[in-house]
Amino acid sequence: MRLCAALILCVILSTACGLKCYTCVSVDPRACTHMTTCPALLDQCFSLNLTGVINKGCRKTINCVRPVSCCGEDLCNSAVLTGPRVTLLLVSSAITSLFL
């Protein structure tokens, strides 16, 4: 019972803290290192590259239309591969090299 209550508390606290996204306007994708907590109404991180200028920040799901790339996890709009993305990339590369 306590485990269930602790799990519910963690979910509520993580939702209350809000989504964290990288925000910037830059020509260098690696220069986007400023992080911000999105307001409650903005539930997606976004990246947009128009004519070499990269724009990153927070956005509503309804406004995520091409050419905007959106995602819903903390700091998922990074140009640098980290965490599960790197693992997925390495595993897929290993499988490809084994079978080709």
Sequence and secondary structure as in RCSB ss.txt:
>XXXX:A:sequence
MRLCAALILCVILSTACGLKCYTCVSVDPRACTHMTTCPALLDQCFSLNLTGVINKGCRKTINCVRPVSCCGEDL
CNSAVLTGPRVTLLLVSSAITSLFL
>XXXX:A:secstr
 HHHHHHHHHHHHHHHH  EEE EEES GGG   EEE  TT  EEEEEEETTEEEEEEE GGG  TT EEE STT
TT SS  THHHHHHHHHHHHHHHH 
